Amino acid sequence: MHIAVIVSHQLNVMQAAVSYVTKLIDLISPREREVLELLSQGQSSAEIASTLFLSPYTVNDHRKALLWKLDAKNVAQMIRRGFELQLLQTSTTALS
């Protein structure tokens, strides 16, 4: 009986974690996903602004929002979390 309680508790914890991640992913806008993808490719804010036809200030606002939403301290951690949450996918092509 005790094992059933432990398993039930672990299942509840896992379901809560999945729910949290799902809600977190839903908070990230399509534009923020684009910015995250371009950051993961090594583009600077200025390059992203040019690519997406945005102001550099807007790109920086998206970067700040992503840092906050992904609870990241820097861009490297933000990109890592993007991969962990499957917001980013690894590429099979060689880096240029």
Secondary structure in CASP SS format (residue, H / E / C, confidence):
PFRMAT SS
TARGET T0000
AUTHOR 0000-0000-0000
METHOD secondary structure of the structure
MODEL  1
M C 1.00
H H 1.00
I H 1.00
A H 1.00
V H 1.00
I H 1.00
V H 1.00
S H 1.00
H H 1.00
Q H 1.00
L H 1.00
N H 1.00
V H 1.00
M H 1.00
Q H 1.00
A H 1.00
A H 1.00
V H 1.00
S H 1.00
Y H 1.00
V H 1.00
T H 1.00
K H 1.00
L H 1.00
I H 1.00
D H 1.00
L H 1.00
I C 1.00
S C 1.00
P H 1.00
R H 1.00
E H 1.00
R H 1.00
E H 1.00
V H 1.00
L H 1.00
E H 1.00
L H 1.00
L H 1.00
S H 1.00
Q C 1.00
G C 1.00
Q C 1.00
S C 1.00
S H 1.00
A H 1.00
E H 1.00
I H 1.00
A H 1.00
S H 1.00
T H 1.00
L H 1.00
F C 1.00
L C 1.00
S C 1.00
P H 1.00
Y H 1.00
T H 1.00
V H 1.00
N H 1.00
D H 1.00
H H 1.00
R H 1.00
K H 1.00
A H 1.00
L H 1.00
L H 1.00
W H 1.00
K H 1.00
L C 1.00
D C 1.00
A C 1.00
K C 1.00
N C 1.00
V H 1.00
A H 1.00
Q H 1.00
M H 1.00
I H 1.00
R H 1.00
R H 1.00
G H 1.00
F H 1.00
E H 1.00
L C 1.00
Q C 1.00
L C 1.00
L C 1.00
Q C 1.00
T C 1.00
S C 1.00
T C 1.00
T C 1.00
A C 1.00
L C 1.00
S C 1.00
END
